[in-house]
Amino acid sequence: MELNHIIAEITDQADEFLGDKPHRNHAQSALAALIERDYFELSAANRATVIAGVLAALEADERFGVEFVGDPFKDEPESEKEAEK
């Protein structure tokens, strides 16, 4: 079975194993369990590839929300043009 097909198939089922508040660590654990149960014939390397592929697809779809870097309550700096006025 082709790994890209498995990745797409599992990604399509994401709502079933992610739950209401998806979190990357939970998703990784749930993926490992799902792959062990449904795709037990995959080698360890292929399992890791599938997990990484599904997580990348879910991140691309922004399924894990947005993480903020820095202080979200700090005022935005003015642009250089506005500061020169």
N, C-alpha and C positions, 0 to 999 in steps of 0.2 A: 504494500500500500504506500502511496506517495505521501511524503510528509506535508507538503503544501496543502494537499486535500484534507488531511487530518487537522491541520491548523485552522483551515477555513471552516471545517465542520464544527470544531470545538468553539471557535469564536462565535459562530452563529447561535450556539447554545449558551452563551455567556450569562444571560439573564437567569438561567436555571441554577447556576452554581455561584453567582456573585451575590445574590440577595439584594436587599433594599439599599444598603450603604456599602458599595464596593470599596475594598481596600486592597492594595497590591499584595501585601503579605498573605491575606486571607485567600485571595485569588490564586496565588502560587501554590498554597497548600491544597486548595480545592482541585486545582488542575492536576497536581501530582496524584491525588486520590482517584480522580476520574480516569487518568491515563493508566494507572495501575489496574483499575477495574475493567475498562473497556478496550484498552490497547496493550494488554499485558505482553504481547509478542514483540513489542519494540525493545530494542537494546537500550541500555542506560544512556548512551550518547544520543540516540534518537529521541528518547523521552525528554532529555534536556533541551534539545533543539525545538521540539514541539512546544514545550513550556515557554521558552524564550520567544518563539514566534507568536504564540497566542498573547502573551503579555505585551509584546510590541504592538500587535494589532489593537488590543484593548486600550493601550496608552495613546495610540494614534487617533482612536475614536473618542479620546478624553473620557473614558469610562471610570477613571479613578479620581476625577475632579481636578482641581487646580491647587497646587501647593504654592504658597507665597514665600518669597525670599525677602528678607529684610523686615522692616517695620511697616505694616500696612496702614498704620495710623499717622505716619509721618507725612507732612505736607510735601507735595510734589515740588521739585525745584523748578524755578521759572526757566523758560528757554533763554538762550543767550540774547536773542533780539529783544525780548521783553525786559531783560535785566539792564540793557544798555539805555533804555528810554528814560 
